[in-house]
Amino acid sequence: MSKTRKTAGIIIGIVVLVAVAVSLWFVYQANKDVPSEGSKTVTVEVLSERDNYSFKESYKTDLEYLGDLLEEKGLIEFTTSEFGRYINAVQGYKALDEDQSWWNILVNGESAMTGVDEIALNDGGVYTLQLKIGYDM
């Protein structure tokens, strides 16, 4: 195979990869959960079987994303990375490496597919933070 053909193949491969990436970005944007505008009432639940703890409170807010609400209400401790907030503790109940615990977020009973900063708040929504034990799902 000639050097020109190899170069052309590489260029075509790069163009295809860029086209796929751009297409996926547009699909993501089109399917992204959009927050309700204006005032809304949402419910936040916290469940930790390990600590025998449960909490449920409704909040009226104009905020658009769950991470902002949880921070404003002082419900979470977190670290921030380029991916957004990572929840370390909820209401003082910490996720621990020793027992492989971590905070799972459910939106209206379904596990969230995004991080806390991308979970849109919608009127009547129920947002549950559940301490899970074990990294195996």
Secondary structure, DSSP 4 states (H G I P E B T S, - for coil): --HHHHHHHHHHHHHHHHHHHHHHHHHHHHHSPPPPPS-EEEEEEEEETTTTEEEEEEEEE---BHHHHHHHTT-EEEEEETTEEEEEEETTEE--TTTTEEEEEEETTEE-SS-GGG-B--TT-EEEEEEEE-S--
